[in-house]
Amino acid sequence: MANKPADIIQATIDFWKAYTGQTLSTQEARESISNMSGFFALLNEWEGNEREAASKEPAGKEGQE
C-alpha cells in the first residue's frame, strides 16, 4: 500500500496508465490527487452540514419534506 507522497504519486501514475493507456506527468498526478482530495473534502463538508441541519429539526421531522 502506498504511504509516502512519492509512492502515492507513483500509484496514481500507474493507475491512470492502466486505465487510460497514457502516462501522467508527476505534476498531473499531483493535480489529480489534489482534485480528488478536494472532492471528498467537499462531500464530507456537505454531509456534515446535512447532519447539523437534521440535528436541529424538531423530533419526528427527519426525512419529511
C-alpha positions as CSV (number, residue, x, y, z in Angstrom):
1,M,0.0,0.0,0.0
2,A,1.3,3.5,-0.9
3,N,2.0,5.6,2.2
4,K,4.8,8.1,1.3
5,P,4.0,11.0,-1.0
6,A,6.3,9.6,-3.8
7,D,4.5,6.2,-3.5
8,I,1.1,7.9,-3.8
9,I,2.1,9.9,-6.8
10,Q,3.6,6.8,-8.5
11,A,0.4,4.7,-7.6
12,T,-1.6,7.5,-9.3
13,I,0.5,7.5,-12.4
14,D,0.3,3.7,-12.5
15,F,-3.4,3.6,-12.0
16,W,-4.1,6.1,-14.8
17,K,-1.6,4.4,-17.1
18,A,-3.5,1.1,-16.7
19,Y,-6.9,2.8,-17.0
20,T,-6.2,5.1,-20.0
21,G,-3.0,3.9,-21.5
22,Q,-1.5,7.3,-21.1
23,T,1.3,8.3,-18.7
24,L,0.6,11.2,-16.4
25,S,3.5,13.6,-15.5
26,T,4.3,13.9,-11.8
27,Q,2.6,17.3,-11.8
28,E,-0.6,15.9,-13.4
29,A,-0.6,13.1,-10.8
30,R,-0.3,15.7,-8.0
31,E,-3.1,17.7,-9.5
32,S,-5.3,14.6,-9.8
33,I,-4.6,13.7,-6.1
34,S,-5.4,17.3,-5.1
35,N,-8.6,17.3,-7.1
36,M,-9.8,14.0,-5.6
37,S,-8.9,15.1,-2.1
38,G,-10.8,18.4,-2.6
39,F,-13.8,16.5,-4.0
40,F,-14.0,14.2,-1.0
41,A,-13.4,17.0,1.4
42,L,-16.4,18.8,-0.2
43,L,-18.6,15.7,0.1
44,N,-17.6,15.4,3.8
45,E,-18.5,19.1,4.4
46,W,-21.9,18.6,2.7
47,E,-22.6,15.6,4.8
48,G,-21.6,17.4,8.0
49,N,-23.9,20.3,7.0
50,E,-26.8,17.9,6.4
51,R,-26.2,16.2,9.8
52,E,-26.1,19.5,11.5
53,A,-29.3,20.6,9.8
54,A,-31.0,17.3,10.7
55,S,-30.0,17.6,14.3
56,K,-31.7,21.0,14.5
57,E,-35.0,19.7,13.1
58,P,-37.8,19.1,15.6
59,A,-38.2,15.4,16.7
60,G,-40.2,13.4,14.2
61,K,-39.5,15.7,11.2
62,E,-36.4,13.9,9.9
63,G,-36.8,12.8,6.2
64,Q,-40.1,14.7,5.7
65,E,-40.3,17.5,3.1
